[in-house]
């Protein structure tokens, strides 16, 4: 029994060293800042403002996760909420100090984003949040997060590339605000940079 405890400690130290050698990652600052909600729902808007703040201030990540988890279920915005929660969990993984927590939170976030993408239905293309369909925003949050996590550990860059290609081909994108289209451009630029 004592041997297993010592072995776990050695494995933990090895993991710390491996992560210190280059597995650290940074989520981009271009996860859509334009995400918002109708003014009627202040809780949703407040949670998304926390998420926006967490993208630039890792001290706000826990508050963003708590705010997004605390929202009541709304089928019309649920995919967007779940994608933002997944991205916030990935940010929590980035901010974590211990490598097993980095892995745990990031994997939880990626699983949450997968669930968000699975929730998308054709009707989400008609639900607008600040003039942008929920379907487009959900896919962009997912793509930006997939591109940002280390591909050598999580193998999500190809998924991010596919989501960005689907976004670019979606006829709804042409009607989206210019700021959102610029976010898509920035995500594509980040993908091109990560492939170098």
C-alpha positions as CSV (number, residue, x, y, z in Angstrom):
1,X,0.0,0.0,0.0
2,X,2.9,2.4,0.8
3,X,4.5,1.4,-2.5
4,X,1.4,2.6,-4.4
5,X,1.5,5.9,-2.6
6,X,5.1,6.5,-3.4
7,X,4.6,5.4,-7.0
8,X,1.7,7.9,-7.4
9,X,4.0,10.7,-6.0
10,X,6.7,9.8,-8.5
11,X,4.2,9.8,-11.4
12,X,2.8,13.1,-10.3
13,X,6.3,14.6,-10.3
14,X,7.0,13.2,-13.7
15,X,3.7,14.7,-15.0
16,X,4.7,18.1,-13.6
17,X,8.1,17.9,-15.3
18,X,6.4,16.9,-18.6
19,X,4.0,19.8,-18.5
20,X,6.7,22.2,-17.5
21,X,8.6,21.2,-20.6
22,X,6.0,22.5,-23.0
23,X,2.5,21.2,-22.5
24,X,1.3,24.5,-21.1
25,X,-1.2,26.3,-23.4
26,X,-3.1,29.5,-23.7
27,X,-6.6,30.0,-25.0
28,X,-6.8,32.8,-27.4
29,X,-8.4,36.1,-26.6
30,X,-10.6,35.9,-29.6
31,X,-13.3,33.6,-28.3
32,X,-16.3,35.7,-29.3
33,X,-16.6,38.8,-27.2
34,X,-19.8,39.7,-29.0
35,X,-21.7,36.9,-27.1
36,X,-24.6,38.3,-25.2
37,X,-28.3,37.8,-24.7
38,X,-31.5,39.6,-25.0
39,X,-31.7,42.4,-22.4
40,X,-34.7,40.6,-20.8
41,X,-32.5,37.9,-19.3
42,X,-30.0,39.6,-17.0
43,X,-28.6,36.4,-15.5
44,X,-27.6,35.0,-18.9
45,X,-26.0,38.3,-19.8
46,X,-24.2,38.6,-16.5
47,X,-22.8,35.0,-16.9
48,X,-21.6,35.8,-20.3
49,X,-19.9,39.0,-19.1
50,X,-18.1,36.9,-16.5
51,X,-17.0,34.6,-19.3
52,X,-15.7,37.5,-21.3
53,X,-13.8,38.8,-18.3
54,X,-12.3,35.4,-17.6
55,X,-10.8,35.3,-21.1
56,X,-8.4,38.0,-20.1
57,X,-8.2,37.6,-16.3
58,X,-7.6,34.1,-15.0
59,X,-8.7,35.3,-11.5
60,X,-12.3,35.5,-12.9
61,X,-12.4,32.0,-14.3
62,X,-13.9,30.4,-11.3
63,X,-16.6,33.1,-11.1
64,X,-17.4,32.5,-14.8
65,X,-17.7,28.7,-14.3
66,X,-20.0,29.2,-11.3
67,X,-22.1,31.8,-13.2
68,X,-22.6,29.6,-16.2
69,X,-23.3,26.5,-14.2
70,X,-25.9,28.5,-12.1
71,X,-28.0,29.5,-15.1
72,X,-31.4,27.8,-15.5
73,X,-31.9,25.6,-18.5
74,X,-33.1,27.4,-21.6
75,X,-33.3,25.1,-24.7
76,X,-32.9,28.0,-27.1
77,X,-29.6,29.1,-25.6
78,X,-28.4,25.9,-24.0
79,X,-25.8,25.1,-26.7
80,X,-24.2,28.5,-26.3
81,X,-24.2,28.3,-22.5
82,X,-22.7,24.8,-22.6
83,X,-20.0,25.8,-25.1
84,X,-19.1,28.9,-23.0
85,X,-19.0,26.7,-19.9
86,X,-16.7,24.2,-21.7
87,X,-14.4,27.0,-22.8
88,X,-14.4,28.4,-19.2
89,X,-13.5,25.0,-17.9
90,X,-10.6,24.8,-20.4
91,X,-9.5,28.2,-19.1
92,X,-9.7,26.8,-15.6
93,X,-7.4,24.0,-16.8
94,X,-5.0,26.5,-18.1
95,X,-5.0,28.4,-14.8
96,X,-4.6,25.2,-12.7
97,X,-1.2,24.7,-11.1
98,X,-1.2,20.9,-10.8
99,X,-0.9,19.0,-14.1
100,X,-3.6,16.5,-13.2
101,X,-6.0,19.4,-12.6
102,X,-4.9,21.0,-15.9
103,X,-5.8,17.7,-17.6
104,X,-9.0,17.2,-15.6
105,X,-10.5,20.6,-16.2
106,X,-9.5,20.8,-19.8
107,X,-11.0,17.3,-20.5
108,X,-14.2,18.3,-18.7
109,X,-14.4,21.5,-20.8
110,X,-13.9,19.6,-24.1
111,X,-16.5,17.1,-23.1
112,X,-18.9,20.0,-22.3
113,X,-18.2,21.5,-25.7
114,X,-18.9,18.2,-27.4
115,X,-22.2,18.1,-25.6
116,X,-23.0,21.6,-26.7
117,X,-22.3,20.8,-30.3
118,X,-24.5,17.7,-30.0
119,X,-27.4,19.9,-28.7
120,X,-27.5,22.1,-31.8
121,X,-30.6,21.8,-33.8
122,X,-31.6,23.6,-37.0
123,X,-33.8,25.9,-35.0
124,X,-30.7,27.3,-33.3
125,X,-29.9,29.1,-36.5
126,X,-32.9,31.3,-36.0
127,X,-32.3,32.1,-32.3
128,X,-30.3,35.4,-32.2
129,X,-28.1,36.6,-29.5
130,X,-26.9,40.1,-30.3
131,X,-27.7,39.6,-33.9
132,X,-25.7,36.4,-34.3
133,X,-27.4,32.9,-34.4
134,X,-26.7,30.7,-31.4
135,X,-25.6,28.0,-33.8
136,X,-22.8,30.2,-35.2
137,X,-21.6,31.4,-31.8
138,X,-21.6,27.9,-30.3
139,X,-19.5,26.6,-33.2
140,X,-17.1,29.5,-33.0
141,X,-16.5,29.1,-29.2
142,X,-16.0,25.4,-29.8
143,X,-13.6,26.0,-32.7
144,X,-11.6,28.6,-30.9
145,X,-11.2,26.4,-27.8
146,X,-10.3,23.3,-29.9
147,X,-7.6,25.3,-31.7
148,X,-6.2,26.7,-28.4
149,X,-5.7,23.5,-26.4
150,X,-2.4,21.6,-27.1
151,X,-3.0,19.4,-30.0
152,X,-0.3,16.9,-28.9
153,X,-2.4,16.2,-25.7
154,X,-6.0,16.7,-26.8
155,X,-6.0,16.2,-30.6
156,X,-8.7,18.7,-31.3
157,X,-7.1,21.0,-33.9
158,X,-8.6,19.0,-36.8
159,X,-12.1,19.4,-35.2
160,X,-11.5,23.1,-34.9
161,X,-10.5,23.3,-38.5
162,X,-13.7,21.4,-39.6
163,X,-15.9,23.7,-37.4
164,X,-14.3,26.8,-38.9
165,X,-14.8,25.4,-42.5
166,X,-18.4,24.7,-41.7
167,X,-18.8,28.3,-40.2
168,X,-17.3,29.8,-43.4
169,X,-19.6,27.8,-45.6
170,X,-22.7,28.5,-43.5
171,X,-25.0,31.0,-45.4
172,X,-26.0,32.5,-42.0
173,X,-22.5,33.9,-41.7
174,X,-23.0,36.5,-44.4
175,X,-25.8,38.1,-42.4
176,X,-23.9,38.1,-39.1
177,X,-22.4,41.4,-37.8
178,X,-19.0,42.4,-39.1
179,X,-17.5,42.0,-35.6
180,X,-18.5,38.3,-35.5
181,X,-17.1,37.7,-39.0
182,X,-13.9,39.3,-37.8
183,X,-13.8,36.8,-34.9
184,X,-14.1,34.0,-37.4
185,X,-11.2,35.5,-39.3
186,X,-9.1,35.8,-36.1
187,X,-9.8,32.1,-35.3
188,X,-8.7,31.1,-38.8
189,X,-5.5,33.1,-38.4
190,X,-4.9,31.4,-35.0
191,X,-5.4,28.1,-36.7
192,X,-2.9,28.9,-39.5
193,X,-0.4,30.1,-36.9
194,X,-0.7,26.9,-34.8
195,X,-0.1,24.8,-37.9
196,X,3.4,26.3,-38.4
